[in-house]
Amino acid sequence: MQKTIPVTERGFQRLKDQLTYLKNVKLKEVNDQIEKGKTFCDFDEDPEHRRFLEEVNVIQKQIADVEFMLKQAEIIEKTETDAVEHGKYVTFKELPDGLEETYQMVSVTKADPQSDHISDRSPIGRKILGRKENDLVSVETPEGKIKLLITKVES
């Protein structure tokens, strides 16, 4: 059984827009370049032609990835809860050193810790999802066990 990928309505629409762009713009542009190149030379020996063919393969992989995400997508409703949920920002302190960090809770498809987006499937994300301000959470990470104090949850 495959897991669903929770996405907001906005995130689902972005995926659909990305798929449309990849299919109707990006792939068409590269295929047009391939067709144009066929009229000029023996494309078996042309490195530019091989580059375009490789680019087609990359775009087709991107299309397959987005189509998979759309098929697995489960649109989540925003609620008025004060708990950590998708789309909300959560600030927590790592104890005992008090280092405070803020992340937006996102699905695995949008996760990027360098951009302050934490996945709901990461060790920390799984433990803080559904928690509220002032909750103390113990998380097992690859570096060892850490304790987090949730200090703020906001939309």
N, C-alpha and C positions, 0 to 999 in steps of 0.2 A: 504494500500500500504506500503510495507516494504522499508526502506531506503537502499541504496547501501552503501557499505563500501569502501571508496577510498583507494587503495593500489598501491604501485609502482610495477613495473614488478618484481623487486627483492623480495619484500614482498610477492607477489603472489607465486613466486617459493618457498620461505621458507615455506609457508603454505602447498603447495603440497608435499614438502619434509617431513614436519612434519606428514602429513596424511599417507604417504607411510611408514614412520618409525613406527607410532602407529599401523598400520594394519599388516605390514609384519614382524616386529621385536618384538615390545613390547607385542602385543596381542598374538602372536605365543608363545613367551617365557612363558607367564602365563598359556596359555592353555596346553602347554607341561608339566608344573609343576602339573597342575590339573590331567592330564592323568597319570602322573608318580605316583602321590599320591593315585590314585584309586587302584593300585596294592598292596599297603602296608597295608591299614587299612580300617576300617569302616569310610568313610569320613563324615558321618553325625555327628560324635562326635569329629572330628579332627579340632582344632582351626586353624591349618595351612591351611586346605582346605577352611575354611570359609574366611580366609584372602585373599586367591587367588581368590575366587569368588567375594569378594568385590573389589579387584583390577581390575578384568575383567569389573565390572560395571563402575569403574572410567575411565578406558581406553575407553570403549564404549561411555561414555559421552564426553570425549575429542575428539574422532573421530567425533561424531555428531556435536560438536561445530566447529571444523575445517571445516567439510563439509558445514555447514551453512555459515561460513565466505567465503568460496570459491564460493558458490552460489551467495552470495550478493556482492562479490568483483567487483569493477569497477577499472580497471587498469588506472592509471593516467599517463599522459605524463609529463616528466620534461620539463620545458621551460627555456628560458634564461631571464626571467623577473626578476626585482629586488624587486618584491613584495613577501610577506610571502606566501608560499605555502608548500604543503606536502614535507617532506624530508629536507626542509631548516631549518637553525638555525636562531633564532630571539633573539635579545637582546633588553630588554626594561627596562626603569627606572620607578619605581612606584613613583608618585609625591604626595606630596611634599618632602617626605623623601629621595628620590634619590637612594633607594635600587635597584641595577641593577641585573638582572637575565637573563640567557641564556637558551633557550629550543629549542629542535628540534620539529617541527610540524609533528605530526604523526596522523594516523587514530586511531579511538577508540580502535581497537584491540591491538595496541602497546603502548597505553598511560601508562605512569608511571612517575608521577611528581618527585619521589625520584631519578629516573635515568635521569632526565631532558628531558623527553619526554612528550609533552603536546598534548592533543587530540584536533582535529579540532571541536569537539562537546562540549568541555568544555566552560564555559562562556568566558574565556579569548581567547581561541582558535577561537571561532566563531567571536569575534570582531576584532582580528588581522589578520585573514586570508584575503589575498588580499591587505593588507596595505603595506606601504613602509616606509623606513627610514624617521625619523622626523615627522611621523604622530602621532598625539595625539589622544588617544582612551579612552573613558569612558566605564567602565565595571561594570555591576551589579553582585556582587558575593554574596555568602551566608553571608559573613561578612560585606557587605555593598558596596557602590559605590566607585570605585577606578579609578584613572587616570593613564594611562601608556603612556610614550613617547618611541616610537620605535627608538632605537639608531643604530641598525645594523641588516642587513639581509644578510645571506651568505649561499652558498651551502655546 
